[in-house]
Amino acid sequence: MQCLFVGAGSIAAEYAAELADSPLSLAGVCDLDGDRAASLAGAHGCPAFTDLDTALSGVDAPLVVNLTNHAAHAPVTRTALEAGRHVYSQKPLALEETVAAELLSLAGDKDLALGCAPGTPDAPSQRRAGRLLADGRMGPVQLGYAHAHVGRVTEWHDRPDSFLSIGPLYDGGVYSLALLVSWFGPVKSVQSATALDSWPDREPKRPSVPSHVEAMLSFAGGLTVRLTASFYAPHRSREFYGLELHGDDGSVYLRGTGAMADSPEAVRYGRSGREYIDAPAQHPTQPYRYLDPVESLAASVNRGSPSRKTGRRGAHIVAVCNAIETAAETGEPEVVSGHGVSAAPPPAPTVTPDSARSSGRAGAIRLPPVGFGCSRYRDGTYVERADSIATALDAGYRLLDSAELYGNEHRIGRILAAPGAPDRRRVFLLGKVWRTNHRREHMVTACRGSLDELGVDAFDCYALHWPEAWAHRGPLERLAEKPVARQEALTFPEDDGGDIETDSIPLQRAWENLEALHERGWARTLGLCNVSQTQLETVIETGTIRPALVQIERHPYQPRTDIVEYCHERGIRVVAHSPLSAPGLLDEPVLTDIAEEYGLSSAGVVLAWNVTQGVIPIPSSTTPSHIVENLVAAGQRLDTETSARIEALQQPDFER
């Protein structure tokens, strides 16, 4: 779609720089400054104008992108709408609520699209924070603190007069407001507001309106927020565009409500009673572009349903800003018009497998890119894992690798039931029956006991921990509370000669017993661990239900390429246990070199390699910083050449 840029200042150059990779094209540029208009137009091979009416009649551009100064937004938008053009406007839509409402009504009467910045509620870190809210683990969210420290515009902008004439609300406060309105619906009222004229005496240019504003806002969604917008507080203050929200059961912190690029530390979560921890992305993210909301608006026009959604939001935000100013002047609360806006936070991902996929059909179950191992056995000893598992859930892990062998299912159950834990639908629970319980009666008891300890109705996947059966020595509940000698006597049964005592349960029979648990509804899908391809083929050929998941030891020394490819060809997901524990692996020069190239650790490279190849690694760190670093690595993807360098480390005769 062709568009007309109105305004050719510095922000217009940011928009224009993205046109090369956009379905939009520039039909013309209009600016009161003829030299600025000609410079931008010349760079894009289109005509330049200094008069808007002339520009509208001179180019066939259905969309006007309004990039003028703050005070000019409303009159330019009105002229364009009256000329039958769709409009995307920089913030704010207008400076007065009545004018904003008139523009919205005009666009509706003419069935024209009307969009308004900021579009950053759709930026990557903001969407991630929104998904944390949608996760349900914060409980009712009742209180928040929002900052918009625009900074001293006389120090960082070459034309600060427009900013100084409108104040910090309309340029900076709109970022927090746009995001909060998207999540919690319209502001119902301004409970109170204060305005200050703080400004350095040395500055020759001063704001003509208050330089610092604070307000208490009540939202339709039950939230109360203290909003601070300031020209006096500098950019380098501790809070720039930060937002902190507190619920009954947890808190979320977003470093920048207006940020366009993502970073691992941009979003933090704090369960009630626990420290904040970074909640990084688990998939690659792309920076939000200036043209993204313009392209979205154009797409709505092409679909035949011109959108006014962000225009309505923009009109409501103008009403909020006006109400804050009035409340600051009168000292009285102000009711705010909603202008038809509604909340639309991004949905939280659900990782529980579809019921259709648990019936034996082909098709891979949907899993997070990385999981978290819950084994207590580390470096030759048993360790407590409750704290690290809670930390992993807080950071964003949504696949827990549990097993009755680990002996801590009751502790995991307490973590999942605690306030601030993610909703059950958001967590994929993998359980494993130990090899001493392959007989049906023992397997039924083991699975029922594990479910009761975890406090859940069914596993998302229940698997054989190992394909071979060992002799039964008794139930394995709460092994973590038993003396180590007793744990090992139960789980590693020995005969009179000191060798492991096996049981005569063939793999086919063990799988049949596992299928019986699926029929009871105790497992949505079934899986196998530590199997060879031959053993997997046996189960597929003889069983009724196809395995949905196979867990194997996998790392660069032992990539298990054949079985990985075999599984992927059949829609079976592969989970890699012990991805980092091969002796000497993390000291490999190849990995350290790649780590430097990608800004990761050697461990991160191995995890990213697995994820790039569609394999879900399950690291099990006990250190909070490593837990976060491993999650960050899962959001990276390696190129083909890098993956080949890693695979060249393969050691055919590798033995642990």
Secondary structure, DSSP 8 states (H G I E B T S, - for coil): -EEEEE--SHHHHHHHTTGGGSS-EEEEEE-SSHHHHHHHHHHTT--EES-HHHHHHHS--SEEEE-S-GGGHHHHHHHHHHTT-EEEE-S-S-SSHHHHHHHHHHHHHTT--EEES--GGGSHHHHHHHHHHHTSTT-SEEEEEEEEE---HHHH-S-THHHHHH-HIIIIIHHHHHHHHHHH--EEEEEEEEEE----TT-SS--SS-SEEEEEEEETTS-EEEEEEESSS-TTSS-SB-EEEEESSEEEEESBTT--S--TTSEEEEETTS--EE---SS------TTHHHHHHHHHHHTT----HHHHHHHHHHHHHHHHHHHHHHSS-EE---TT-----------S--GGGGGT-SS-----S--EE---EETTEE---HHHHHHHHHHT--EEE--GGG--HHHHHHHHHSTT---GGG-EEEEEE-GGG-SHHHHHHHHHHHHHHHT-S-BSEEEESSSS-B---S--TTGGGS-HHHHHHHHS-B-TTSSB-B----HHHHHHHHHHHHHTTSBSSEEEES--HHHHHHHHHH-SS--SEEEEE-BTTB--HHHHHHHHHTT-EEEEESTT-STTGGG-HHHHHHHHHHT--HHHHHHHHHHHTTEEE-----SHHHHHHHHHHHT----HHHHHHHHTT--TT---
